[in-house]
């Protein structure tokens, strides 16, 4: 029996191997229609298995079989134990009912009928002897080679007698397999449990789904159908569709996980960068908060709108809506090693000002003045130690705002924001040599609504540093401009005003009632200067070139262009300061002037405060002590200077109470004898005073002399003055500085008119059309040191372009006449421009005359005064407006007939072709022929474009 059993086992093992490989064609299926007898189980063993199944059923919920789920009856296969089953069934014993373990999973898969011949016990023992590898589910899914490469289990099949096909499968230790099959690999705490490699699964099966072919549970087995080609295949079964669906579902579920995994990797990279950036930002914010916190601790609010850090001396002024409008550093020359403190009681003022002192170094007073829509802040520095120069610096460019002021500067910069120069005394001078021109005013304005005004008693020096983006005010005495030390140590005193309305702010800072004391004859003269040209009699550098004949001939030629004021330079007298007519060259000047009056002209004589040493009046003035004397000397020694044709001259002391009556007496004599209406006061500049000058009364600065002299001769009838530090009383105009007869001189003329208008001079007399003199090379000394004659006839194109510009300025001054060119083009252009001035320009000048007298606004304005919030208007320096209704864009370069034109907001009518132009935009390549000038009239707001 033993030998037979071994042989049978060997044979059955080979048959089982063939069956598993799909190579046993003689095996039939358990659910086929055969006459095989059913196997009976022992009652006691069956009872024991039933109890085990009940225990197992209590541990797990019973799953429905495939037949129950589909509500069909499927053939059943009983699994029995060969050791308890007799070789032949007893005929007397009835067949036992077919029973299955609870929780058995039924599939519509059948096993071959000869499978009971397999010796599964040997297969189990061999399987247990091999080491089991614990793998995760993902490794099992990907591990195909190890599954295919594992040795096949050994099975034995026994075939009972009489051709009865009985399949017996022995299983041991089936509870573990059943538990592994039912579990999803995770415990109740979510911890992944090791999954053992299943030796019954092929490479394909391991990648698809859990094994459905064999189920180990209480010695029972349920297998899938094996077709005739493959024992382990269930492709022909109903569940093959479910398997494919499960495969597709697995793949579809795994695909988003792969995408999420890649996204996780990308997100991890981005998160790292984000964390690094956030780290540095936090470090920066912590440092910034630290600095800002300490700055805030040191910053104190004064008068609600001033923020001042007394340690760093940073000043910030806020607007009505708490927006910072200006900031700067005060006391730049002070060190940082001394802490400030509040002034002692005796140093404080009773006007409510704040007093801060740096012990023994400097003292600062701040005050506030509320004027409704205006807020003004007064700041005053007092130096307490010798050598300290109080200096405050403010931002040069801020929020597209530009600083204007200072009048004409060296280099003719359009704005202070474009200038760049070291500290220079703020005094009138020759802009060809000195930093500032003949018209000065201690007033500076920013286009964003901030204005600054410096006291006349401050020895002001101004510096602009474009590199550091700041302009600075400094109080410093010197040996000429501020030689008269008004205080033992320098003091810097100024005020800052802010408002939202730029126009009103300008009026506040510049207004000095131009109507006060104005008489009807003065108003008549003012209007005549706006309506009629000024004729300057041509002359050479020598006095002999001017005589009565030249005056008569010139007036006959000029009458065709219109009437006006004929100006005769200082050559009407033999020596400067004679104040009497040179009888040798003007024997009948009285008759000549009478002729001019009949023709409709008004005669103006040029006078100066200088008295030549060759004049008879010099000795008389020295004897009367009417002249400025040398510093540190007796008053009997006059201080001498040089001016134009006089190489040596004294200067009248305007602070001497006897000087003004003496001069007024001589001027009145001229008016009575010759019928002279007006005088042109040629004061020179502050630098024309003697270097070591000393007046009877101390002057604040050299420009104070011009101011006092102009005010003293107010009753004498002044038509214009050559220099000023305050607005002269109308009808007196301020003349622009003399310019060279070149294209550069043309540009300087426009710049001077606009800059003087900005600082509060509404009535400006431009230089002679075509230039005041001609120099081929630069000069190192002031022009006023030379006696320069009228230049020769300028180039025809230059004269035309100059005439086009002058047509729209407040006043026109001729030297050369258009008829001198003997050109039809020049004559025609001059006539057309005369019509434009008479029909367009003069009406606008008269319209805006009264607002200029009331508000101090200029007649001719830069574009930014029309719209200070338009950035384009701020940068345009070669256009201007007449009032608010006319834009002029002249040609200022030779050979050009096109230019860029910008029009502010509104609708504008082209003066050349009459077309309508929309504002707030540029016109590129705008064509301006040689005989035309570009100008645009503003149309009403309801004009349909």
KEBAKOL-78573 format. One line per 4 residues: their letters; for each residue x, y, z of C-alpha. Coordinates in steps of 0.02 Angstrom, whole numbers, padded with zeros to 5 digits. Layout:
KEBAKOL-78573
a> X:Y:Z  ...
end
This chain:
KEBAKOL-78573
xxxx> 00000:00000:00000  00141:00115:00037  00227:00083:-00126  00067:00095:-00218
xxxx> 00030:00257:-00131  00196:00331:-00179  00175:00279:-00358  00004:00348:-00360
xxxx> 00068:00509:-00285  00200:00525:-00417  00078:00490:-00553  -00050:00606:-00483
xxxx> 00082:00742:-00464  00125:00729:-00648  -00055:00731:-00696  -00084:00884:-00588
xxxx> 00061:00975:-00666  -00008:00938:-00838  -00178:00995:-00782  -00112:01159:-00713
xxxx> -00019:01193:-00875  -00175:01164:-00976  -00104:01003:-01057  -00226:00868:-00989
xxxx> -00359:00841:-01121  -00442:00697:-01029  -00500:00793:-00873  -00683:00836:-00859
xxxx> -00770:00969:-00756  -00856:00943:-00590  -01020:01020:-00652  -01030:00911:-00808
xxxx> -01165:00777:-00827  -01075:00621:-00766  -01120:00464:-00670  -00988:00492:-00537
xxxx> -01044:00456:-00358  -01040:00594:-00234  -00917:00584:-00090  -00989:00567:00085
xxxx> -00914:00646:00238  -00901:00567:00410  -01037:00629:00526  -00922:00664:00672
xxxx> -00793:00752:00566  -00930:00847:00479  -00998:00901:00647  -00824:00962:00699
xxxx> -00804:01060:00538  -00978:01134:00561  -00930:01197:00734  -00772:01275:00664
xxxx> -00872:01358:00526  -00993:01428:00653  -00848:01500:00753  -00777:01575:00595
xxxx> -00946:01644:00547  -00955:01733:00712  -00790:01818:00676  -00835:01881:00503
xxxx> -00993:01926:00413  -01046:01801:00286  -01027:01858:00109  -01157:01815:-00022
xxxx> -01107:01690:-00153  -01111:01728:-00336  -01267:01625:-00357  -01355:01717:-00218
xxxx> -01303:01884:-00288  -01361:01839:-00462  -01509:01734:-00402  -01460:01579:-00502
xxxx> -01421:01399:-00453  -01243:01350:-00487  -01165:01176:-00477  -01083:01143:-00311
xxxx> -00918:01061:-00272  -00891:00975:-00109  -00719:00972:-00031  -00685:00820:00077
xxxx> -00543:00749:00175  -00470:00595:00091  -00414:00519:00255  -00592:00510:00320
xxxx> -00676:00463:00156  -00693:00277:00114  -00634:00215:-00052  -00811:00162:-00096
xxxx> -00972:00239:-00035  -01091:00129:00063  -01247:00095:-00032  -01348:00089:00127
xxxx> -01297:00258:00184  -01394:00400:00108  -01300:00541:00032  -01269:00685:00149
xxxx> -01331:00855:00102  -01209:00975:00018  -01142:01099:00144  -01022:01241:00132
xxxx> -00927:01343:00258  -01004:01508:00304  -00931:01658:00219  -00876:01553:00069
xxxx> -00857:01660:-00084  -00939:01580:-00235  -00888:01620:-00413  -00952:01547:-00574
xxxx> -00784:01462:-00594  -00775:01273:-00596  -00629:01158:-00561  -00586:01009:-00667
xxxx> -00661:00849:-00604  -00492:00767:-00583  -00423:00896:-00469  -00458:00783:-00318
xxxx> -00313:00676:-00372  -00192:00813:-00324  -00088:00784:-00168  -00112:00955:-00094
xxxx> -00041:00904:00074  00129:00876:-00004  00108:01039:-00096  00068:01129:00067
xxxx> 00218:01054:00157  00334:01104:00018  00262:01278:00015  00287:01297:00203
xxxx> 00469:01245:00189  00507:01392:00071  00542:01563:00148  00402:01689:00133
xxxx> 00444:01868:00085  00344:02008:00161  00299:02132:00022  00194:02285:00012
xxxx> 00048:02286:-00105  00135:02398:-00230  00287:02283:-00235  00176:02131:-00261
xxxx> 00088:02221:-00402  00254:02258:-00488  00344:02097:-00446  00312:01977:-00588
xxxx> 00478:01896:-00611  00486:01821:-00437  00310:01750:-00452  00349:01666:-00617
xxxx> 00516:01607:-00559  00458:01519:-00400  00454:01329:-00405  00285:01251:-00436
xxxx> 00202:01157:-00293  00201:00970:-00299  00027:00892:-00310  -00032:00715:-00311
xxxx> -00192:00649:-00389  -00271:00481:-00356  -00404:00412:-00466  -00525:00293:-00380
xxxx> -00581:00130:-00455  -00725:00104:-00571  -00688:00264:-00664  -00766:00370:-00534
xxxx> -00684:00542:-00542  -00658:00608:-00368  -00554:00764:-00332  -00479:00779:-00159
xxxx> -00380:00929:-00099  -00294:00929:00070  -00264:01097:00155  -00183:01136:00318
xxxx> -00172:01296:00413  -00309:01374:00307  -00365:01505:00430  -00217:01618:00395
xxxx> -00244:01614:00209  -00426:01653:00229  -00387:01800:00341  -00260:01868:00217
xxxx> -00383:01853:00076  -00517:01949:00165  -00404:02086:00230  -00357:02241:00126
xxxx> -00182:02249:00199  -00212:02381:00333  -00253:02358:00515  -00381:02457:00611
xxxx> -00251:02592:00651  -00209:02619:00468  -00039:02531:00482  00009:02435:00327
xxxx> 00033:02249:00363  00155:02140:00267  00075:02045:00123  00151:01876:00079
xxxx> 00185:01827:-00099  00051:01710:-00164  00131:01566:-00257  -00030:01522:-00346
xxxx> -00034:01686:-00442  00049:01712:-00609  00136:01873:-00663  -00021:01930:-00749
xxxx> -00134:01886:-00602  -00025:01976:-00477  -00049:02138:-00571  -00235:02128:-00593
xxxx> -00333:02084:-00439  -00331:01973:-00284  -00329:01789:-00329  -00507:01720:-00356
xxxx> -00456:01544:-00412  -00416:01464:-00244  -00486:01508:-00075  -00420:01421:00079
xxxx> -00553:01411:00212  -00588:01265:00329  -00534:01132:00204  -00654:01198:00074
xxxx> -00607:01262:-00097  -00697:01359:-00229  -00610:01374:-00398  -00641:01464:-00560
xxxx> -00677:01377:-00719  -00528:01317:-00817  -00553:01314:-01003  -00480:01185:-01116
xxxx> -00327:01291:-01155  -00280:01355:-00981  -00315:01284:-00812  -00285:01450:-00720
xxxx> -00379:01561:-00842  -00552:01630:-00812  -00565:01740:-00965  -00714:01644:-01030
xxxx> -00810:01665:-00869  -00933:01800:-00823  -00813:01876:-00698  -00685:01911:-00833
xxxx> -00782:02069:-00873  -00778:02117:-00690  -00591:02083:-00685  -00562:02197:-00834
xxxx> -00670:02329:-00755  -00572:02313:-00594  -00410:02329:-00691  -00468:02484:-00779
xxxx> -00533:02556:-00617  -00366:02523:-00533  -00271:02606:-00674  -00389:02754:-00678
xxxx> -00373:02774:-00490  -00183:02760:-00499  -00168:02891:-00638  -00225:03041:-00533
xxxx> -00110:02980:-00395  00037:02990:-00515  -00014:03165:-00566  -00036:03216:-00385
xxxx> 00134:03143:-00346  00215:03250:-00481  00118:03400:-00421  00176:03363:-00245
xxxx> 00355:03362:-00305  00330:03529:-00395  00239:03600:-00246  00379:03544:-00132
xxxx> 00504:03640:-00240  00395:03795:-00241  00364:03782:-00056  00550:03782:-00023
xxxx> 00574:03940:-00128  00425:04020:-00045  00491:03981:00128  00662:04056:00084
xxxx> 00582:04215:00015  00470:04230:00165  00620:04208:00278  00713:04354:00200
xxxx> 00554:04460:00196  00527:04430:00380  00707:04480:00416  00684:04638:00313
xxxx> 00519:04682:00394  00590:04655:00567  00736:04770:00528  00623:04899:00447
xxxx> 00502:04893:00593  00647:04915:00713  00711:05069:00623  00537:05140:00595
xxxx> 00491:05112:00776  00641:05207:00839  00613:05343:00711  00434:05356:00768
xxxx> 00490:05370:00947  00603:05514:00901  00478:05598:00785  00365:05724:00863
xxxx> 00214:05810:00788  00211:05999:00792  00060:06104:00743  -00028:05944:00684
xxxx> 00052:05946:00511  00238:05952:00550  00332:05792:00586  00505:05827:00652
xxxx> 00638:05705:00713  00748:05813:00823  00890:05686:00825  00911:05666:00636
xxxx> 00825:05834:00605  00711:05762:00471  00564:05878:00436  00405:05822:00349
xxxx> 00257:05936:00313  00087:05861:00280  -00057:05929:00178  -00238:05946:00234
xxxx> -00269:05762:00193  -00111:05711:00288  -00011:05678:00132  00173:05720:00138
xxxx> 00207:05866:00021  00385:05913:00067  00525:05836:00167  00701:05887:00203
xxxx> 00843:05885:00327  00870:06035:00437  01035:06089:00510  01141:05989:00388
xxxx> 01301:06067:00454  01264:06014:00633  01342:05857:00702  01250:05708:00774
xxxx> 01345:05694:00936  01243:05824:01029  01066:05788:01087  00937:05928:01072
xxxx> 00830:05993:01213  00695:06122:01236  00755:06300:01255  00765:06386:01421
xxxx> 00624:06498:01473  00716:06659:01431  00751:06597:01254  00571:06558:01216
xxxx> 00454:06675:01126  00279:06726:01170  00208:06697:00995  00178:06512:01026
xxxx> 00330:06452:00930  00425:06294:00974  00607:06317:01024  00737:06178:01014
xxxx> 00920:06204:01053  01079:06105:01024  01181:06158:01172  01299:06298:01123
xxxx> 01285:06258:00937  01120:06317:00863  00941:06359:00907  00786:06325:00803
xxxx> 00619:06414:00815  00465:06343:00727  00297:06427:00715  00132:06401:00627
xxxx> 00010:06520:00544  -00161:06463:00488  -00234:06563:00344  -00385:06459:00303
xxxx> -00343:06358:00149  -00160:06403:00174  -00047:06333:00308  00117:06425:00333
xxxx> 00262:06369:00441  00402:06484:00495  00576:06416:00530  00721:06516:00601
xxxx> 00896:06454:00637  01015:06548:00749  01198:06501:00750  01270:06503:00925
xxxx> 01450:06466:00883  01567:06550:00757  01596:06455:00598  01426:06370:00596
xxxx> 01325:06403:00438  01141:06355:00461  01091:06249:00312  00926:06166:00269
xxxx> 00905:06050:00119  00744:05993:00037  00699:05867:-00095  00725:05932:-00271
xxxx> 00605:05817:-00364  00453:05739:-00284  00295:05664:-00359  00334:05739:-00530
xxxx> 00340:05912:-00452  00472:06037:-00506  00545:06185:-00412  00545:06355:-00495
xxxx> 00617:06518:-00436  00779:06611:-00429  00741:06706:-00588  00868:06687:-00727
xxxx> 01012:06571:-00682  01177:06539:-00765  01149:06416:-00905  00966:06466:-00922
xxxx> 00896:06308:-00845  00709:06296:-00863  00685:06242:-00683  00790:06235:-00526
xxxx> 00760:06048:-00530  00869:06040:-00687  01005:06154:-00620  01164:06099:-00534
xxxx> 01277:06225:-00447  01369:06250:-00285  01319:06375:-00152  01315:06552:-00222
xxxx> 01255:06716:-00145  01079:06752:-00199  01097:06924:-00274  01064:07006:-00442
xxxx> 01205:06996:-00567  01252:06960:-00745  01196:06782:-00785  01339:06767:-00909
xxxx> 01463:06784:-00766  01367:06761:-00603  01247:06626:-00549  01090:06734:-00553
xxxx> 01023:06867:-00671  00962:07044:-00652  00793:06999:-00579  00791:06906:-00413
xxxx> 00661:06869:-00283  00678:06760:-00130  00531:06656:-00179  00528:06475:-00236
xxxx> 00377:06374:-00285  00344:06191:-00322  00215:06137:-00447  00134:06017:-00322
xxxx> 00078:06161:-00210  00223:06209:-00097  00303:06381:-00089  00451:06449:00007
xxxx> 00497:06629:00046  00660:06684:00127  00679:06840:00232  00771:06987:00155
xxxx> 00881:06999:00309  00951:06824:00286  01123:06817:00203  01054:06687:00083
xxxx> 01160:06569:-00017  01076:06446:-00132  01144:06280:-00193  01069:06144:-00301
xxxx> 01138:05968:-00302  01051:05865:-00434  01154:05711:-00390  01088:05709:-00212
xxxx> 00917:05768:-00271  00906:05918:-00156  00918:06106:-00153  00986:06194:-00001
xxxx> 00966:06360:00088  01114:06425:00186  01147:06578:00291  01326:06639:00265
xxxx> 01407:06809:00268  01544:06857:00145  01652:07006:00103  01541:07086:-00030
xxxx> 01362:07029:-00050  01326:07008:00135  01468:07105:00207  01350:07204:00319
xxxx> 01324:07078:00457  01150:07113:00522  01175:06990:00664  01334:06937:00753
xxxx> 01312:06761:00684  01215:06705:00530  01028:06674:00543  00921:06578:00421
xxxx> 00741:06637:00423  00608:06578:00300  00430:06513:00289  00346:06371:00196
xxxx> 00165:06377:00140  00058:06237:00070  -00112:06228:-00010  -00207:06127:-00138
xxxx> -00232:06276:-00254  -00071:06320:-00344  -00142:06480:-00414  -00198:06545:-00245
xxxx> -00032:06498:-00167  00063:06597:-00297  -00049:06745:-00266  -00022:06733:-00078
xxxx> 00167:06728:-00091  00190:06861:-00224  00048:06983:-00195  00093:07158:-00144
xxxx> -00057:07261:-00199  -00003:07332:-00366  -00154:07448:-00364  -00095:07546:-00212
xxxx> -00055:07725:-00261  -00086:07693:-00446  -00149:07847:-00537  -00244:07862:-00698
xxxx> -00094:07928:-00796  00006:07778:-00734  -00129:07658:-00792  -00133:07745:-00961
xxxx> 00054:07723:-00980  00041:07539:-00931  -00088:07505:-01064  00011:07601:-01194
xxxx> 00163:07491:-01158  00055:07337:-01189  -00023:07408:-01346  00123:07497:-01428
xxxx> 00303:07447:-01464  00458:07518:-01381  00584:07594:-01502  00766:07596:-01448
xxxx> 00867:07719:-01552  01015:07627:-01633  01189:07681:-01580  01369:07629:-01585
xxxx> 01488:07611:-01441  01535:07796:-01445  01419:07938:-01394  01447:08028:-01560
xxxx> 01341:07899:-01650  01183:07970:-01570  01114:08139:-01620  00953:08227:-01666
xxxx> 00959:08175:-01847  00971:07991:-01802  00821:08009:-01688  00713:08095:-01820
xxxx> 00758:07974:-01958  00724:07824:-01851  00554:07888:-01796  00502:07917:-01978
xxxx> 00542:07736:-02020  00461:07667:-01864  00296:07757:-01884  00243:07631:-02016
xxxx> 00249:07494:-01883  00154:07597:-01754  00178:07722:-01619  00254:07699:-01448
xxxx> 00395:07748:-01332  00560:07803:-01406  00702:07764:-01285  00863:07863:-01294
xxxx> 01010:07783:-01206  01132:07872:-01087  01217:07959:-01233  01093:08102:-01227
xxxx> 01214:08177:-01098  01399:08208:-01119  01449:08107:-00966  01351:07984:-00863
xxxx> 01279:08077:-00714  01271:08250:-00793  01081:08244:-00798  01090:08382:-00929
xxxx> 01075:08370:-01118  01235:08374:-01221  01211:08535:-01316  01345:08493:-01442
xxxx> 01249:08344:-01512  01072:08396:-01465  01065:08584:-01489  00879:08580:-01529
xxxx> 00825:08427:-01433  00674:08518:-01367  00610:08546:-01544  00649:08368:-01593
xxxx> 00551:08299:-01447  00406:08412:-01494  00407:08338:-01669  00404:08163:-01596
xxxx> 00257:08209:-01488  00161:08271:-01638  00194:08107:-01726  00122:08016:-01576
xxxx> 00281:07954:-01494  00329:07969:-01313  00510:08006:-01268  00602:07911:-01132
xxxx> 00775:07957:-01068  00893:07831:-00987  00962:07880:-00816  01081:07793:-00695
xxxx> 01131:07814:-00513  01312:07824:-00571  01406:07988:-00586  01561:07989:-00693
xxxx> 01715:08066:-00617  01721:08174:-00774  01550:08248:-00737  01532:08416:-00654
xxxx> 01405:08337:-00536  01539:08221:-00464  01627:08362:-00374  01464:08431:-00312
xxxx> 01409:08260:-00248  01575:08232:-00158  01562:08401:-00078  01385:08363:-00020
xxxx> 01436:08185:00032  01300:08113:-00079  01402:07965:-00139  01433:07792:-00068
xxxx> 01600:07797:00021  01737:07672:00052  01716:07552:00195  01826:07588:00346
xxxx> 01864:07764:00283  01801:07940:00305  01639:07981:00217  01731:08109:00113
xxxx> 01816:07972:00009  01693:07905:-00120  01695:07723:-00174  01717:07707:-00362
xxxx> 01658:07580:-00488  01647:07554:-00675  01491:07561:-00781  01473:07552:-00971
xxxx> 01551:07703:-01054  01616:07772:-00890  01775:07689:-00832  01768:07776:-00663
xxxx> 01611:07832:-00575  01539:07862:-00404  01369:07799:-00345  01234:07903:-00263
xxxx> 01199:07852:-00085  01012:07821:-00086  01009:07809:00104  01066:07990:00117
xxxx> 00916:08098:00141  00995:08234:00032  01030:08122:-00118  00851:08091:-00174
xxxx> 00795:08274:-00173  00953:08323:-00266  00918:08193:-00402  00732:08228:-00413
xxxx> 00767:08411:-00439  00876:08377:-00590  00750:08255:-00666  00609:08377:-00644
xxxx> 00710:08507:-00735  00727:08390:-00884  00542:08359:-00888  00502:08542:-00879
xxxx> 00626:08597:-01011  00611:08457:-01140  00442:08382:-01107  00510:08209:-01065
xxxx> 00370:08093:-01006  00462:07946:-00932  00633:07881:-00879  00716:07714:-00901
xxxx> 00811:07676:-00739  00972:07584:-00781  01030:07523:-00611  01151:07392:-00669
xxxx> 01155:07245:-00547  01209:07217:-00369  01385:07180:-00429  01399:07352:-00508
xxxx> 01413:07431:-00337  01589:07468:-00275  01669:07315:-00198  01701:07401:-00031
xxxx> 01539:07499:-00028  01469:07579:00128  01309:07679:00138  01255:07796:00274
xxxx> 01126:07667:00325  01170:07485:00325  01097:07387:00179  01033:07211:00200
xxxx> 01115:07163:00036  01162:07248:-00129  00988:07220:-00201  00916:07326:-00064
xxxx> 00999:07474:-00148  00902:07445:-00310  00740:07424:-00214  00763:07586:-00119
xxxx> 00816:07683:-00274  00665:07622:-00374  00546:07668:-00236  00625:07840:-00216
xxxx> 00598:07883:-00400  00421:07820:-00406  00353:07995:-00426  00477:08037:-00564
xxxx> 00388:07927:-00690  00481:07765:-00727  00445:07663:-00880  00558:07517:-00839
xxxx> 00702:07463:-00728  00853:07358:-00769  00858:07259:-00607  00742:07222:-00463
xxxx> 00723:07117:-00308  00540:07164:-00282  00402:07202:-00407  00419:07383:-00462
xxxx> 00264:07488:-00450  00166:07494:-00614  00181:07555:-00745  00365:07513:-00727
xxxx> 00419:07353:-00816  00567:07243:-00774  00686:07225:-00921  00760:07058:-00965
xxxx> 00950:07051:-00962  01036:07101:-01125  01068:06953:-01239  01181:06914:-01384
xxxx> 01114:06926:-01562  01116:06738:-01589  00994:06592:-01581  01050:06563:-01403
xxxx> 01000:06741:-01362  00827:06703:-01432  00807:06556:-01313  00873:06658:-01166
xxxx> 00742:06791:-01198  00598:06668:-01184  00673:06586:-01029  00693:06755:-00944
xxxx> 00515:06810:-00977  00442:06647:-00910  00554:06636:-00757  00524:06816:-00708
xxxx> 00338:06785:-00723  00349:06634:-00608  00434:06729:-00467  00306:06867:-00472
xxxx> 00352:06995:-00606  00196:07008:-00713  00258:07150:-00825  00420:07106:-00915
xxxx> 00503:07206:-01054  00599:07089:-01170  00760:07142:-01251  00779:07212:-01425
xxxx> 00713:07101:-01565  00867:07027:-01646  00980:07048:-01494  01054:07187:-01388
xxxx> 01236:07165:-01439  01345:07047:-01537  01496:06960:-01464  01583:06821:-01559
xxxx> 01672:06755:-01405  01627:06736:-01222  01675:06875:-01104  01746:06856:-00930
xxxx> 01674:07016:-00860  01500:07087:-00847  01422:07158:-01004  01386:07318:-00907
xxxx> 01573:07347:-00895  01576:07381:-01081  01498:07510:-01193  01424:07396:-01326
xxxx> 01337:07466:-01477  01188:07397:-01568  01229:07237:-01663  01231:07236:-01853
xxxx> 01077:07181:-01947  01042:07000:-01891  01013:06853:-02005  00844:06864:-02091
xxxx> 00779:06696:-02022  00836:06742:-01847  00749:06909:-01856  00586:06831:-01919
xxxx> 00583:06698:-01782  00627:06829:-01651  00488:06943:-01713  00365:06797:-01707
xxxx> 00409:06764:-01525  00401:06947:-01473  00227:06966:-01549  00152:06866:-01405
xxxx> 00255:06939:-01262  00190:07077:-01146  00290:07210:-01237  00390:07226:-01398
xxxx> 00554:07319:-01413  00630:07359:-01582  00807:07407:-01625  00824:07362:-01808
xxxx> 00669:07392:-01912  00595:07264:-02034  00612:07389:-02174  00801:07380:-02160
xxxx> 00801:07207:-02241  00719:07272:-02400  00636:07103:-02415  00456:07070:-02465
xxxx> 00455:06917:-02353  00509:07013:-02199  00389:07154:-02235  00243:07034:-02263
xxxx> 00282:06934:-02105  00297:07092:-02002  00128:07153:-02064  00042:06986:-02028
xxxx> 00115:06980:-01854  00059:07158:-01822  -00119:07108:-01864  -00110:06956:-01751
xxxx> -00050:07061:-01606  -00182:07194:-01631  -00327:07074:-01655  -00282:06929:-01541
xxxx> -00141:06963:-01420  -00181:07137:-01357  -00359:07090:-01316  -00297:06947:-01209
xxxx> -00166:07057:-01124  -00300:07183:-01079  -00415:07046:-01019  -00285:06973:-00899
xxxx> -00213:07141:-00846  -00328:07162:-00698  -00307:06982:-00634  -00120:07010:-00642
xxxx> -00136:07168:-00540  -00247:07081:-00414  -00165:06910:-00399  00014:06940:-00455
xxxx> -00002:06811:-00595  00103:06845:-00750  00028:06889:-00916  00138:06763:-01005
xxxx> 00145:06597:-00913  00225:06427:-00928  00107:06285:-00971  00115:06208:-00798
xxxx> 00025:06360:-00727  -00124:06310:-00831  -00123:06130:-00770  00007:06092:-00634
xxxx> -00053:05911:-00623  -00013:05873:-00804  00163:05798:-00809  00188:05849:-00991
xxxx> 00156:06032:-00950  00298:06027:-00823  00431:05975:-00947  00381:06089:-01091
xxxx> 00499:06238:-01087  00482:06308:-01264  00294:06341:-01260  00196:06468:-01161
xxxx> 00023:06535:-01139  -00049:06710:-01145  -00169:06709:-01001  -00264:06545:-01011
xxxx> -00333:06557:-01186  -00185:06558:-01305  -00042:06434:-01328  00113:06486:-01426
xxxx> 00244:06364:-01490  00383:06467:-01574  00528:06400:-01676  00691:06432:-01582
xxxx> 00818:06340:-01690  00889:06384:-01860  00829:06292:-02015  00683:06207:-01932
xxxx> 00507:06207:-01999  00434:06067:-01892  00422:06043:-01706  00335:05946:-01567
xxxx> 00184:06034:-01494  00089:05990:-01337  -00083:06059:-01300  -00160:06053:-01125
xxxx> -00335:05988:-01099  -00475:06068:-01197  -00514:06104:-01378  -00396:06221:-01471
xxxx> -00409:06310:-01637  -00254:06307:-01746  -00195:06484:-01787  -00114:06428:-01949
xxxx> -00250:06326:-02038  -00401:06358:-01925  -00429:06174:-01885  -00483:06112:-01714
xxxx> -00361:06015:-01607  -00399:05907:-01457  -00295:05941:-01302  -00199:05830:-01180
xxxx> -00096:05759:-01321  00062:05786:-01422  00069:05836:-01604  00225:05762:-01681
xxxx> 00307:05839:-01832  00193:05990:-01831  00240:06095:-01982  00280:06280:-01954
xxxx> 00337:06368:-02113  00464:06506:-02103  00333:06642:-02121  00214:06566:-01992
xxxx> 00208:06548:-01805  00115:06409:-01715  -00019:06472:-01596  -00183:06396:-01537
xxxx> -00336:06481:-01466  -00441:06392:-01337  -00620:06361:-01386  -00770:06355:-01269
xxxx> -00796:06194:-01172  -00956:06153:-01267  -00868:06157:-01436  -00910:06002:-01538
x> -00752:05923:-01601
end
